[in-house]
Amino acid sequence: MIHVVSNDEVAAQINNFGEVTALYFINESAGNLLGEQSDSPVHKLGVYVDGQLSWLDDGAWEVSQQYAIPTLAVHTSAIHRQLKIALEIDSFIDSRRNVFWRSLHVINHSEQLRTVRVFAHQGFKFCAPSSLIRAEYIKSARAIMHYSPSVTAFVASSHYDGSSFDDWSVGAYKRDGFEGTYVDASDGELAKNSYESGVADSTIRMTAFIPGLSSNRFTYHLSLARTPTEAYSLQTYARKQGFNHAYQATGAHWHEWIDPATQVIAGLSPSLSKRFIAYLLLVRTHLFKAGVVECNQGELVYDTHATLYSLWPLLRLGKQSEVQQYFERMAKKYTQTNQPPSRYCDLTGRAVDNGSPDIDKGILTFSNSQCHVGGLLFLFGQLHHLHSHPKQLHSIYKEFSSPITTQLSGMLDAQHGKKSTQLSSPAAIYDLALLSAGFASMADVAEAFKDSANMIAWRTQAEALHESAAELPFSVHNQTEQDLLQSAQNFYGLFMYGVVRANDTILVDAASTIAEYTGRLSQDSPHRLKIHCWLAQYYIETNNSKLATEQIHALVRCQPQSPSDAAEILSTLLDTIT
């Protein structure tokens, strides 16, 4: 699983080897600062001991990772049995400053005193012309500066005795015959080259003398700012503050954020409560101002559908501000472009095709990938319903929700009679049910804002979509796992959005069939989790506590692979107590 650490402005993506594979300065729309190309640098960690260098990704390390609660840190454990050395790494983004922190706990499993050298490699392409970027050792800061016109990074390290890294090198990265400065570390020494223009990387070395069966610690911090002056100041602040202070302050920040949730879930068992908080923080660390990000072909992208899945349990937990801020951002973007939100966008805001085009010449088109707009409407309706001061949402309604609902309605009217378009999608029942719920929710909002014309038009559209969903034939297919997942999603749409009464025979029989087929899937099937969630929610809806409990026991044995997975578990567990 790819892990993400973030605050509201900076996000880092960490792979299974504890390496940073992407770094984003979100508000600057600069994309991945490491570069978007396949040969972009990965921020590596390695250890040199007893005359041998080993990077964490060379296959010799046993590596495991998990999120630490409540700091949203990624804890990486790595052991090299041949070298008798281990690393315990805690990585997080400071909640108050744009600093990426890493604590490097180096453990000597040998009985002998040893000199251990830890190397940290980093490089940036900045998605900028190479003529405008450079890397430089800044002696006064005891740091490496990576510069571009819009973003500057300072890299530094600290030892408990106040010392910094003791060796370094800056050089060309994958050009002019050079592979990168990390190659220089093979003999435990670096070249101390202090300047390079163009695409460059850098490597720093931290050295400790560690007695047998003992350990030592280093701190690594990477500060991001818009200008060198700001980055220098931030790096100086980080060095004075220290890792422990930042870690504790960040933990306190996120503890305060989750505290209201702990009160809501007081009725859950201790084990489920622990999972709930872990999954809640997993969702939160993927939630940026423009929505929830998920990993798509190795890159983080905004996924509108995942955002809807994720914001719904947050709204139920009283996190109205996060949901409202999301819609405010959507409204601002819509007033600038007059275009509906794409299903997928990269972190610069550009639409991503993902093999299923969302935009056809700028016109909203009915397709499986566009029904997330119906989900947006449904979520806005729920925000209005649950908001403590719903009149605050009127500007969003006027600037975004109302015009996009009208735009969607016009598109559907233009598609009237073209049922082949709808029937061609395996997800047609779910899509139509979700669209129906979206229009019904917006009709309620229009009524609250005394917008009678739109209320009537949207309620009429909701009823027509509801009828269309009810008329489509429904059955459970299990020729492939994807068929089963799609059948389960259609089943979920039918009962969740009220297309068919929950206790109708067709749904009772479908639930039994889906549960039987799901039980035959391998435990590591990526589809089990959501199907167990949907079945559990159905059995909760129909007051069948025995079967609901069985499904909950099954789903907690599944490991969420994305924030939308985690959010679906949150929604299911909330159903058991609300």
C-alpha positions as CSV (number, residue, x, y, z in Angstrom):
1,M,0.0,0.0,0.0
2,I,1.2,3.5,-0.9
3,H,1.2,5.7,2.2
4,V,0.6,9.5,2.2
5,V,1.5,12.1,4.8
6,S,0.1,15.6,4.5
7,N,-1.1,18.8,6.0
8,D,-3.3,21.3,4.1
9,E,-0.4,22.5,1.9
10,V,2.2,19.7,1.5
11,A,1.9,16.0,0.8
12,A,4.5,13.3,0.5
13,Q,3.9,9.8,-1.0
14,I,5.9,7.0,0.5
15,N,6.4,3.6,-1.1
16,N,6.8,0.2,0.4
17,F,10.6,0.8,0.9
18,G,10.1,4.0,2.9
19,E,11.2,6.1,0.0
20,V,9.5,9.4,-1.0
21,T,8.2,8.9,-4.5
22,A,6.2,12.1,-4.9
23,L,6.2,15.4,-3.1
24,Y,3.5,18.1,-3.7
25,F,3.2,21.7,-2.7
26,I,-0.5,21.7,-3.1
27,N,-1.5,25.3,-3.1
28,E,1.2,26.2,-5.7
29,S,-0.3,23.8,-8.3
30,A,3.3,22.8,-9.1
31,G,2.6,19.1,-9.6
32,N,5.0,16.5,-8.3
33,L,8.1,18.4,-7.3
34,L,10.2,15.3,-8.0
35,G,9.0,15.4,-11.6
36,E,6.3,13.6,-13.6
37,Q,8.6,11.5,-15.7
38,S,9.3,7.8,-15.2
39,D,13.0,8.5,-14.5
40,S,12.2,11.2,-11.8
41,P,14.3,10.9,-8.6
42,V,13.1,8.8,-5.7
43,H,14.2,10.0,-2.2
44,K,16.2,7.0,-1.0
45,L,17.7,5.9,2.3
46,G,20.7,3.7,2.7
47,V,23.1,2.4,5.3
48,Y,26.9,1.9,5.0
49,V,28.5,-0.4,7.6
50,D,31.4,-2.8,7.7
51,G,32.5,-1.7,4.2
52,Q,29.1,-2.4,2.6
53,L,26.4,0.0,1.4
54,S,22.7,-1.1,1.2
55,W,19.8,1.0,0.1
56,L,16.4,0.1,1.4
57,D,15.1,-0.8,-2.0
58,D,17.9,-3.3,-3.0
59,G,16.0,-6.3,-1.8
60,A,18.1,-7.1,1.2
61,W,15.8,-5.4,3.7
62,E,12.7,-6.7,5.4
63,V,10.4,-3.7,5.4
64,S,7.0,-3.2,7.0
65,Q,4.9,0.0,7.4
66,Q,1.9,1.3,9.2
67,Y,0.3,4.6,10.2
68,A,1.0,5.9,13.7
69,I,-1.9,7.2,15.6
70,P,-2.6,10.1,16.0
71,T,0.2,12.0,14.3
72,L,-0.6,10.7,10.8
73,A,3.0,9.6,10.6
74,V,4.1,6.6,8.6
75,H,6.2,4.2,10.8
76,T,8.7,2.2,8.7
77,S,10.5,-0.8,10.2
78,A,13.5,-2.2,8.1
79,I,15.9,-4.9,9.1
80,H,19.0,-6.1,7.2
81,R,19.8,-9.5,8.8
82,Q,23.1,-10.0,7.0
83,L,24.4,-6.6,8.1
84,K,22.8,-6.9,11.6
85,I,21.4,-3.5,11.3
86,A,17.8,-2.1,11.6
87,L,16.1,1.2,10.9
88,E,13.0,2.5,12.6
89,I,11.7,5.5,10.6
90,D,8.9,7.9,11.5
91,S,7.8,10.2,8.7
92,F,5.2,13.0,8.9
93,I,4.3,16.5,7.7
94,D,4.3,19.1,10.4
95,S,0.7,20.3,11.0
96,R,1.8,23.9,11.5
97,R,4.7,24.4,9.1
98,N,5.5,23.0,5.7
99,V,8.2,20.7,6.9
100,F,8.6,17.0,6.1
101,W,10.2,15.3,9.1
102,R,11.9,11.9,9.5
103,S,13.3,10.4,12.6
104,L,15.9,7.8,11.8
105,H,16.5,5.3,14.7
106,V,19.5,3.2,13.8
107,I,19.8,-0.1,15.7
108,N,23.1,-2.1,15.9
109,H,22.2,-5.8,16.3
110,S,25.9,-6.8,16.4
111,E,27.7,-7.1,19.7
112,Q,30.6,-5.0,18.3
113,L,31.1,-1.2,18.3
114,R,30.5,-0.1,14.8
115,T,30.7,3.0,12.7
116,V,27.3,3.4,10.9
117,R,26.7,5.9,8.1
118,V,23.2,6.7,7.0
119,F,22.7,8.2,3.6
120,A,19.7,10.3,2.5
121,H,19.3,11.0,-1.2
122,Q,16.9,13.5,-2.7
123,G,16.3,15.2,-6.1
124,F,13.9,17.6,-7.7
125,K,12.8,18.4,-11.2
126,F,10.2,20.9,-10.1
127,C,8.3,20.6,-13.4
128,A,10.3,23.7,-14.4
129,P,12.8,24.4,-17.3
130,S,16.1,23.0,-16.3
131,S,17.8,26.3,-17.0
132,L,15.9,27.8,-14.1
133,I,16.6,25.3,-11.3
134,R,19.7,24.5,-9.3
135,A,21.0,22.8,-6.2
136,E,23.5,24.3,-3.7
137,Y,25.1,23.6,-0.4
138,I,24.4,26.5,1.9
139,K,27.1,26.6,4.6
140,S,25.5,29.1,6.9
141,A,22.3,27.0,7.0
142,R,24.1,23.7,7.2
143,A,21.7,22.6,4.5
144,I,21.2,21.7,0.8
145,M,19.0,24.1,-1.1
146,H,17.1,22.9,-4.2
147,Y,15.8,26.0,-6.0
148,S,13.2,26.8,-8.6
149,P,11.5,30.1,-9.4
150,S,8.2,29.1,-7.6
151,V,9.3,26.6,-4.9
152,T,12.5,26.1,-2.9
153,A,13.4,23.1,-0.7
154,F,15.9,23.1,2.1
155,V,17.3,19.7,3.2
156,A,19.0,19.3,6.6
157,S,19.6,16.9,9.4
158,S,20.3,17.0,13.1
159,H,22.0,14.7,15.7
160,Y,21.1,14.8,19.4
161,D,24.4,16.6,20.0
162,G,23.4,19.4,17.7
163,S,25.6,18.4,14.8
164,S,24.4,18.3,11.2
165,F,25.3,15.9,8.4
166,D,29.0,15.4,8.0
167,D,29.3,14.8,4.3
168,W,27.4,15.7,1.2
169,S,27.4,16.0,-2.6
170,V,25.3,17.9,-5.1
171,G,25.4,16.9,-8.8
172,A,23.7,16.3,-12.1
173,Y,20.9,13.8,-12.1
174,K,20.5,11.3,-15.0
175,R,22.2,13.6,-17.6
176,D,25.6,14.3,-19.0
177,G,26.7,10.8,-18.2
178,F,25.9,11.1,-14.5
179,E,23.4,8.7,-12.8
180,G,23.1,10.7,-9.5
181,T,25.0,11.5,-6.4
182,Y,23.7,8.5,-4.5
183,V,26.1,6.4,-6.6
184,D,29.0,8.2,-4.9
185,A,28.0,6.7,-1.6
186,S,29.2,3.2,-2.6
187,D,32.5,3.6,-0.7
188,G,30.9,5.4,2.3
189,E,32.2,8.8,1.1
190,L,30.8,11.7,-0.9
191,A,32.4,14.2,-3.1
192,K,31.4,17.5,-1.3
193,N,30.5,19.1,-4.6
194,S,28.5,22.1,-3.5
195,Y,26.7,23.5,-6.6
196,E,24.9,22.2,-9.7
197,S,22.6,24.0,-12.2
198,G,19.9,22.2,-14.1
199,V,18.2,19.0,-13.0
200,A,20.1,18.0,-9.9
201,D,20.1,15.7,-6.9
202,S,21.9,15.6,-3.6
203,T,23.0,13.1,-1.0
204,I,23.8,13.8,2.6
205,R,25.6,11.5,5.1
206,M,25.0,11.1,8.9
207,T,27.5,9.2,10.9
208,A,27.3,7.6,14.4
209,F,29.5,5.3,16.5
210,I,27.1,2.8,17.9
211,P,28.1,0.3,20.6
212,G,27.1,-3.4,20.3
213,L,23.3,-4.0,20.9
214,S,22.7,-0.3,21.1
215,S,21.2,2.4,18.9
216,N,21.4,6.1,17.9
217,R,19.1,8.6,16.3
218,F,19.2,11.2,13.6
219,T,16.6,13.7,12.4
220,Y,16.0,14.6,8.8
221,H,13.9,17.6,7.8
222,L,12.9,19.0,4.4
223,S,11.4,22.5,4.4
224,L,9.3,23.8,1.5
225,A,8.5,27.4,0.8
226,R,7.9,29.8,-2.1
227,T,11.2,31.6,-1.9
228,P,14.7,30.8,-0.7
229,T,14.4,33.4,2.1
230,E,11.2,31.8,3.4
231,A,12.7,28.3,3.1
232,Y,15.9,29.3,4.9
233,S,13.8,30.8,7.8
234,L,11.7,27.7,7.9
235,Q,14.7,25.4,8.0
236,T,16.2,27.5,10.8
237,Y,13.0,27.2,12.8
238,A,12.8,23.5,12.2
239,R,16.3,23.0,13.5
240,K,15.6,25.0,16.7
241,Q,12.2,23.3,17.2
242,G,13.5,19.8,16.8
243,F,11.7,16.6,15.9
244,N,10.2,15.7,19.2
245,H,8.5,19.1,19.6
246,A,7.1,18.9,16.1
247,Y,5.9,15.3,16.6
248,Q,4.1,16.1,19.8
249,A,2.5,19.3,18.5
250,T,1.3,17.4,15.3
251,G,0.0,14.6,17.4
252,A,-1.9,17.1,19.6
253,H,-3.3,18.8,16.5
254,W,-4.8,15.6,15.1
255,H,-5.9,14.3,18.5
256,E,-8.0,17.5,18.8
257,W,-9.4,16.8,15.4
258,I,-10.5,13.3,16.1
259,D,-11.7,14.0,19.7
260,P,-15.4,14.7,18.6
261,A,-15.4,11.4,16.8
262,T,-14.4,9.4,19.9
263,Q,-17.5,10.7,21.6
264,V,-19.7,9.6,18.6
265,I,-18.3,6.1,18.5
266,A,-18.5,5.5,22.3
267,G,-20.9,2.6,21.6
268,L,-18.4,0.6,19.6
269,S,-16.2,-2.1,21.1
270,P,-12.6,-1.1,21.9
271,S,-11.2,-3.1,19.0
272,L,-13.7,-1.5,16.5
273,S,-13.1,1.9,18.0
274,K,-9.4,1.6,17.4
275,R,-10.0,0.6,13.8
276,F,-12.5,3.4,13.3
277,I,-10.0,6.1,14.4
278,A,-7.2,4.5,12.3
279,Y,-9.5,4.5,9.2
280,L,-10.7,8.0,10.0
281,L,-7.1,9.3,10.0
282,L,-6.4,7.4,6.8
283,V,-9.2,9.3,5.1
284,R,-8.1,12.6,6.6
285,T,-4.5,12.3,5.4
286,H,-5.7,11.9,1.8
287,L,-8.1,14.8,2.1
288,F,-6.8,18.1,0.6
289,K,-8.6,21.3,0.0
290,A,-9.7,20.2,-3.5
291,G,-10.8,16.8,-2.5
292,V,-9.6,13.3,-1.7
293,V,-6.6,11.9,-3.5
294,E,-6.0,8.3,-4.5
295,C,-3.1,6.6,-6.2
296,N,-3.6,6.2,-9.9
297,Q,-0.8,4.5,-11.9
298,G,1.7,5.6,-9.3
299,E,0.6,9.2,-9.1
300,L,-1.8,10.9,-6.7
301,V,-4.9,12.3,-8.4
302,Y,-8.1,13.9,-7.1
303,D,-10.9,11.4,-7.4
304,T,-14.4,13.0,-7.1
305,H,-16.1,9.7,-6.4
306,A,-13.6,8.9,-3.7
307,T,-14.2,12.3,-2.3
308,L,-17.9,11.7,-2.0
309,Y,-17.3,8.4,-0.3
310,S,-14.9,10.0,2.1
311,L,-16.8,13.2,2.9
312,W,-20.0,11.5,3.8
313,P,-18.8,9.9,7.1
314,L,-17.0,13.1,7.9
315,L,-20.2,15.0,7.6
316,R,-22.0,12.5,9.8
317,L,-19.3,13.0,12.4
318,G,-20.0,16.7,12.4
319,K,-17.1,17.8,10.2
320,Q,-19.2,20.3,8.3
321,S,-16.3,22.7,7.7
322,E,-14.3,20.3,5.6
323,V,-17.3,19.5,3.5
324,Q,-18.3,23.1,3.1
325,Q,-14.8,24.1,2.2
326,Y,-14.8,21.5,-0.5
327,F,-17.9,22.8,-2.1
328,E,-16.7,26.4,-1.8
329,R,-13.6,25.4,-3.8
330,M,-15.8,23.6,-6.3
331,A,-18.0,26.8,-6.6
332,K,-15.0,29.0,-7.2
333,K,-13.6,26.7,-9.9
334,Y,-17.0,26.4,-11.6
335,T,-17.5,30.2,-11.8
336,Q,-14.1,30.4,-13.5
337,T,-14.6,27.6,-16.0
338,N,-18.4,27.0,-16.2
339,Q,-17.4,23.3,-16.6
340,P,-18.5,20.4,-14.4
341,P,-15.9,18.8,-12.3
342,S,-14.0,15.9,-13.9
343,R,-14.0,12.5,-12.2
344,Y,-10.2,12.6,-12.1
345,C,-7.8,15.5,-11.9
346,D,-4.1,15.7,-11.2
347,L,-2.9,17.9,-8.3
348,T,-2.5,20.9,-10.7
349,G,-6.2,20.7,-11.5
350,R,-5.9,19.3,-15.0
351,A,-8.4,16.6,-16.0
352,V,-7.0,13.1,-16.2
353,D,-8.5,10.8,-18.8
354,N,-7.9,7.5,-16.9
355,G,-9.3,5.6,-20.0
356,S,-12.8,6.9,-19.5
357,P,-13.1,10.5,-20.8
358,D,-15.1,12.8,-18.5
359,I,-15.2,15.8,-20.8
360,D,-16.5,15.8,-24.4
361,K,-15.7,19.2,-26.0
362,G,-16.5,20.8,-22.7
363,I,-20.1,19.5,-22.6
364,L,-21.3,17.3,-19.7
365,T,-22.1,13.9,-21.2
366,F,-24.0,10.9,-19.7
367,S,-21.5,8.2,-19.0
368,N,-20.5,5.9,-16.2
369,S,-17.7,8.3,-15.3
370,Q,-20.1,11.4,-15.0
371,C,-22.6,10.0,-12.5
372,H,-20.3,11.3,-9.8
373,V,-22.0,14.6,-10.5
374,G,-25.2,13.1,-9.1
375,G,-23.2,12.1,-6.0
376,L,-22.0,15.7,-5.6
377,L,-25.6,16.9,-5.7
378,F,-26.7,14.3,-3.1
379,L,-23.8,15.2,-0.8
380,F,-24.6,18.9,-1.0
381,G,-28.2,18.1,-0.1
382,Q,-27.1,16.2,2.9
383,L,-24.7,19.0,3.9
384,H,-27.6,21.4,3.7
385,H,-29.8,19.1,5.7
386,L,-27.3,18.6,8.5
387,H,-25.7,22.1,8.6
388,S,-26.2,24.0,11.8
389,H,-26.7,27.2,9.7
390,P,-27.9,26.1,6.2
391,K,-28.3,29.7,5.0
392,Q,-24.5,29.9,4.9
393,L,-24.7,27.6,1.9
394,H,-26.9,29.9,-0.3
395,S,-23.9,31.3,-2.2
396,I,-22.7,27.8,-3.0
397,Y,-26.2,26.9,-4.1
398,K,-26.4,30.0,-6.4
399,E,-22.9,29.8,-7.9
400,F,-22.4,26.0,-8.2
401,S,-25.1,23.5,-7.1
402,S,-28.0,25.1,-8.8
403,P,-26.4,25.8,-12.2
404,I,-24.7,22.4,-12.3
405,T,-28.0,20.7,-11.5
406,T,-29.7,22.6,-14.3
407,Q,-26.8,21.7,-16.6
408,L,-27.1,18.0,-15.7
409,S,-30.8,18.1,-16.2
410,G,-30.5,19.7,-19.6
411,M,-28.1,17.0,-20.6
412,L,-30.4,14.2,-19.5
413,D,-33.3,15.9,-21.3
414,A,-31.2,15.9,-24.5
415,Q,-30.5,12.2,-24.0
416,H,-34.2,11.4,-23.6
417,G,-35.1,8.3,-25.5
418,K,-31.5,7.1,-25.9
419,K,-31.9,4.3,-23.4
420,S,-29.3,2.2,-25.2
421,T,-26.7,4.6,-23.7
422,Q,-28.0,3.8,-20.2
423,L,-28.4,0.0,-20.8
424,S,-24.9,-0.3,-22.2
425,S,-23.4,0.4,-18.7
426,P,-23.2,-2.5,-16.3
427,A,-23.6,0.1,-13.5
428,A,-26.8,1.6,-15.0
429,I,-29.0,0.8,-12.0
430,Y,-26.6,2.3,-9.5
431,D,-25.9,5.3,-11.7
432,L,-29.6,6.1,-12.2
433,A,-30.4,5.5,-8.5
434,L,-27.6,7.9,-7.5
435,L,-28.7,10.5,-10.1
436,S,-32.2,10.2,-8.8
437,A,-31.1,10.8,-5.2
438,G,-29.0,13.7,-6.3
439,F,-31.9,15.5,-8.0
440,A,-34.2,14.7,-5.1
441,S,-31.7,16.2,-2.6
442,M,-31.4,19.3,-4.7
443,A,-35.2,19.6,-4.9
444,D,-35.3,19.7,-1.1
445,V,-32.6,22.4,-1.1
446,A,-34.4,24.4,-3.7
447,E,-37.6,24.2,-1.6
448,A,-35.6,25.5,1.5
449,F,-34.3,28.4,-0.6
450,K,-37.8,29.1,-2.0
451,D,-36.7,28.3,-5.5
452,S,-40.0,26.8,-6.6
453,A,-39.3,26.5,-10.3
454,N,-36.2,24.5,-9.9
455,M,-37.8,22.5,-7.0
456,I,-40.5,21.3,-9.4
457,A,-38.2,20.6,-12.3
458,W,-35.7,18.7,-10.3
459,R,-38.3,16.6,-8.4
460,T,-39.8,15.7,-11.7
461,Q,-36.3,14.7,-13.0
462,A,-35.7,12.7,-9.8
463,E,-39.0,10.8,-10.3
464,A,-38.2,10.0,-13.9
465,L,-34.7,8.7,-13.0
466,H,-36.2,6.7,-10.2
467,E,-38.6,5.0,-12.5
468,S,-35.9,4.3,-15.1
469,A,-33.8,2.6,-12.4
470,A,-36.7,0.5,-11.2
471,E,-37.6,-0.6,-14.8
472,L,-34.1,-2.0,-15.5
473,P,-33.8,-5.8,-15.0
474,F,-31.7,-6.7,-12.0
475,S,-29.9,-10.0,-11.3
476,V,-26.7,-11.1,-9.6
477,H,-23.9,-12.1,-11.9
478,N,-20.6,-13.8,-10.7
479,Q,-18.9,-14.9,-13.9
480,T,-16.0,-12.7,-12.7
481,E,-15.2,-10.9,-9.5
482,Q,-15.8,-7.6,-11.3
483,D,-19.3,-8.9,-12.3
484,L,-20.0,-9.7,-8.7
485,L,-18.8,-6.3,-7.5
486,Q,-21.0,-4.5,-10.1
487,S,-24.0,-6.6,-9.1
488,A,-23.4,-5.7,-5.5
489,Q,-23.2,-2.0,-6.3
490,N,-26.5,-2.1,-8.2
491,F,-28.0,-4.0,-5.3
492,Y,-26.6,-1.2,-3.0
493,G,-28.1,1.5,-5.2
494,L,-31.5,-0.1,-5.2
495,F,-31.9,-0.2,-1.4
496,M,-29.8,2.8,-0.4
497,Y,-31.6,5.3,-2.6
498,G,-35.0,3.8,-2.1
499,V,-35.6,2.5,-5.6
500,V,-36.9,-0.8,-4.2
501,R,-38.1,-1.4,-0.6
502,A,-35.4,-3.0,1.4
503,N,-37.6,-5.9,2.5
504,D,-38.7,-6.6,-1.1
505,T,-38.1,-10.3,-2.1
506,I,-35.8,-9.4,-4.9
507,L,-33.4,-7.7,-2.5
508,V,-33.7,-10.3,0.2
509,D,-32.8,-13.0,-2.3
510,A,-30.1,-10.9,-3.9
511,A,-28.4,-10.3,-0.5
512,S,-28.3,-14.0,0.2
513,T,-26.9,-14.8,-3.2
514,I,-24.3,-12.0,-3.1
515,A,-23.2,-13.1,0.4
516,E,-22.8,-16.7,-0.8
517,Y,-20.7,-15.7,-3.8
518,T,-18.6,-13.3,-1.7
519,G,-17.8,-16.0,0.7
520,R,-16.1,-17.9,-2.1
521,L,-13.7,-15.1,-2.9
522,S,-10.2,-15.3,-1.7
523,Q,-9.5,-13.4,1.5
524,D,-7.1,-11.1,-0.3
525,S,-9.7,-10.2,-3.0
526,P,-9.8,-6.4,-3.4
527,H,-13.6,-6.5,-3.8
528,R,-14.5,-8.2,-0.6
529,L,-14.3,-5.1,1.6
530,K,-16.9,-3.0,-0.2
531,I,-19.3,-5.9,-0.7
532,H,-19.1,-6.8,3.0
533,C,-19.8,-3.1,3.8
534,W,-22.8,-2.9,1.5
535,L,-24.3,-6.2,2.8
536,A,-23.8,-5.1,6.4
537,Q,-25.5,-1.7,5.7
538,Y,-28.4,-3.6,4.1
539,Y,-28.8,-6.0,7.0
540,I,-28.7,-3.0,9.4
541,E,-31.4,-1.3,7.3
542,T,-33.6,-4.4,7.6
543,N,-32.9,-4.9,11.3
544,N,-31.1,-8.3,10.8
545,S,-28.5,-7.8,13.5
546,K,-27.2,-11.4,13.2
547,L,-26.3,-11.2,9.5
548,A,-25.1,-7.6,9.9
549,T,-22.7,-8.7,12.6
550,E,-21.4,-11.5,10.4
551,Q,-20.7,-9.1,7.6
552,I,-18.9,-6.6,9.9
553,H,-16.7,-9.4,11.3
554,A,-15.8,-10.3,7.7
555,L,-15.1,-6.8,6.6
556,V,-12.7,-6.0,9.5
557,R,-10.5,-8.9,8.3
558,C,-10.1,-6.9,5.1
559,Q,-7.3,-4.3,4.7
560,P,-8.4,-1.0,3.1
561,Q,-6.3,-0.2,0.1
562,S,-7.6,3.4,-0.4
563,P,-9.3,6.2,1.5
564,S,-12.6,5.3,-0.2
565,D,-12.3,1.8,1.2
566,A,-11.6,3.2,4.7
567,A,-14.5,5.6,4.3
568,E,-16.9,2.8,3.4
569,I,-16.0,1.0,6.6
570,L,-16.5,4.2,8.6
571,S,-20.0,4.6,7.1
572,T,-20.9,1.0,7.9
573,L,-19.7,1.3,11.5
574,L,-21.6,4.5,11.9
575,D,-24.7,2.8,10.8
576,T,-24.4,0.4,13.7
577,I,-24.6,3.2,16.3
578,T,-26.7,6.0,14.6
